[in-house]
Structure formats: structure tokens, C-alpha cells
Amino acid sequence: MTTEKNWFDPNTYIDLMKQNDMTKMFDGMSIPGVDTEALTEAQKKNVQAVVDANRVASEGYQALFKKQVEILQNGVSEMSETMKDATTQPMTTEGYEKRVEAAKAQFEKSVGIFTELSESARKANEDAMAIIQARFSEGVEEMKSLASTSMASMNKATA
């Protein structure tokens, strides 16, 4: 039995945080000019962004899966009806043309469905990535500010 973690489940990250109490990471540590509280808060925001991104992606994929199941059920139903019609009608030129038209229509419908599904998957990924990108940009600004404050503090201490 494996104990592999499900990294798409936001609870995995919450459990990880509980096991390794990040709030105490910098306790008792004193680095001149470094705001350890700000570092801890930044890490909390980073983890929360990952949790939020996974939640958004998971919700998007759940919706995609439900849509796939619905499409499969409809497809099986339509296929049954088509097969029933095909077996009850004699093979004539007119019947053949109807079957070709039905097959062509079904193919075009399938292409449309697959396009819609791939668009749903793209959107789920894009929405999750937007959360990570926003947090990354915010984190870069936080680190710039923290570095600037630390440098100023260190300069004061040496002057």
C-alpha cells in the first residue's frame, strides 16, 4: 500500500503545514535587518496560492469529467437509436445516403464536443496558473521591499 500524496488536493498542503509548523520556522532566530515575520507571512501566502490554484484546477477538472460522462451517456443513447434505425430500414440508395449524412453529422458534432472539452481543460489550467502568477508577482514585490528594508537597516547598523 502506498502513501503517495494527492498534490491536487488542497488538504494535502494544509496537512503538510500542520506537520511542519511554518509559523515557528523563524522563532528564536534573529537575523539583523531581516523581518522574519514578513518572511513567514510571505510563505503563508505562497502556500495559500498553491492551495487556491489546486482547488481551482480541481474544480475545473471535476466539471470537465462530469461533462465527459454526460457526453458519453448521450453518445451511447444516440448510437443505440441510430443502430435501431439502421437495422429496421432496408439498405437502399436513399437509406445509404441517410446513414452517410447521419455519420457526417455525428462526426462534426464530435469535433465540436472535443473542441469544447479541450477549451474547458485549457481554462481550468489558465485559471489556476493566473493565481500562481499573481502570487509570484506579489512575492517579487514583497522580496524587493524586504531586501530594501534589510539593506537600509544594515546600513544604519554599520554607520
Secondary structure, 3 states (H helix, E strand, C coil): CCCCCCCCCHHHHHHHHHHCCHHHCCCCCCCCCCCHHHHHHHHHHHHHHHHHHHHHHHHHHHHHHHHHHHHHHHHHHHHHHHHHHHHHCCCCHHHHHHHHHHHHHHHHHHHHHHHHHHHHHHHHHHHHHHHHHHHHHHHHHHHHHHHHHHHHHHHHHHC
